[in-house]
Amino acid sequence: MSVRAIMVAAPRSGGGKTTVTLALLAAFRRRGIRVGAAKTGPDYIDPAFHAALTGRPGLNLDSWCMNPALLAATLEAARQDVDLVVVESAMGLFDGLVAPNGARGSPSDIAARFNIPVLLVLDVSGQGQTVGAVAHGFATWQPDVQVAGVVLNRVASPRHARLTEGAIEAAGLPVCGTLLRQPGTPLPERHLGLVQAREHDGLTDWLEDLADKAERELNLDAILATARPLPENLLPDTLLQAPNSQFTPLNSAILQGSSSAPIQALPPGALPPPGQRIALADDAAFSFLYGHLALFWRQAGAELVPFSPLANEAPDPSCDVCWLPGGYPELHAGRLAAAEHFRQGLARFAQTRPVHGECGGFMVLGEALEDAQGTRHRMTGLLGHVTSFARRKLNLGYREATLLAPSVLGQAGTTLRGHEFHYATVVEAGADAPLANLRAGDGTDLGPCGGRRGAVSGSFFHVLACGHPASPPHSGWSHTGSS
């Protein structure tokens, strides 16, 4: 039987997509349906909730960062051994860069490319029949994106339900559920989104309650019927013939005694594993590693060896490379400053092997970190910068990085695609050489970023994939739907 898929989307962030996605996953799993999930766009937090429900890696699909082959390989991984894939969209359904359709980073790119029907979630608070016009606009805006049904969210009363349901039906669309407004915030939030799934002691009970709500207020049978089989040939033979290569450490002069081993074929555009055995910081302060990176690294023959800096653990000295992902070090700066075994062990590791930090990991590689109260905490000092969460400024958007020198990310001149999302700022730059030149998704030159010193490197940039220069330019977007 073919694996089916459906996308949960909305006009904007905060409209209820995550709640509906988790409700569907929980309710369908309760019914014995094997569920998988993916998130469009760059996001770590929602996929972690998906993983908690499905028991599978949280995966991302991004049409600007990932080329078609990597998109197909990631969706192929999401559908393995499941009956239904629920794709949660980011932001609004059609939101993305001003670029040609198919490469804008918008959820609609993914829906159109893989012919995935859309379940549109509409927050109807403060609205009546106007929601019919909104639904009609979404259903007709782009002909190759099918809105298959609507879920009305934050409905205030039975009368409100009748008004809004009637308007949706008048627009020619089925209503697949009416979620009643509830007081309070079901899941707490912080500055980068929801509080992480791993930090919720009562998550299991909350998800069970959400499944109950889905059974009461969503038409699960109708939603399941709108899901469409995914194409059988997500991965054409040409994509499976990527040549094998021999894993060779990029910094062979300092990787003393590192063993090399053959890596299996990687999807074109996938970031190669940075080492054969990768010491991976993994706890509440370091949790932002993309699921597709870990998945393809393991498939390529690399081994991920987790350790917890918050538990004062150091990287395993048998590893070839250490990777410090992003996360929330600003919330744990005091504990990290006191983790002497971690700091000394990381310093010893860095004497002979590469250490790379992304965003939060980059902050910890610096000399110091100021927390929200302005207290300055000593960090590892492997790079010379100082960062502050007290002096905050939002940095958010797609990024293309071009490496200025060889590193665990690639050779000099390698382009990488990803994003930035942080409030912390660099308040003392230090004297390290920059890691890369950075451009925004719209092509704006942002100048040099990050730092590198010997085998140590880092920046605020989160990598999703290797660059794909054959992609369309950052201009010339045209609307192909009717208005």
Secondary structure by P-SEA (a helix, b strand, c coil): ccccbbbbccccccccaaaaaaaaaaaaaaacccccccccccccaaaaaaaaaccccbbbbbcccccaaaaaaaaaaaaccccbbbbbbcccccccccccccccccaaaaaaaaccccbbbbcccccccaaaaaaaaaacccccccccbbbbcccccaaaaaaaaaaaaaaccccccccccccccccccccccccccccccaaaaaaaaaaaaaacccaaaaaaaacccccccccccccccccccccccccccccccbbbbbbcccccccccccccccccccccccccccaaaaaaaaaabbbbbbbbccccccccccccbbbbbbccccccaaaaaaaaaaaaaaaaaaccbbbbbcaaaaaaacccccccccbbbbccccccbbbbccbbbbbbbbbbbbbccccccccccbbbbbcccccccccccccccccbbbbcccccccccccccccccccccccccccccccccccccccccccc
